[in-house]
Amino acid sequence: MAKKNAATVFVCKECGYESLKWMGQCICGAWNSFAEERVSADAADDPRSRALPTGARKNADAVKLVDVRSDRKHRLNTGIDELNRVLG
């Protein structure tokens, strides 16, 4: 069996969804909307990269959870207990 090329992805022309394999129908419902694109070798040059810039990681310091402060805001009661729990 031939080895698949890992340097390509399939991108939906309608919604931008990315897949490693070609699919007939995208998760957005569009049919035959996938186009094969090459993935750049350097992730920093890829505009689709979701990684933080290298400089941003160097400036971030770890903070202990007990040192994290938050301002308490007044919560609105929706009258639905489960919704109140989910929304906080």
Secondary structure, 3 states (H helix, E strand, C coil): CCCCCCCEEEEECCCCCEECCCCCECCCCCECCEEEEECCCCHHHCCCCCCCCHHHHHHCCCCCHHHCCCCCCCCCCCCCHHHHHHHC
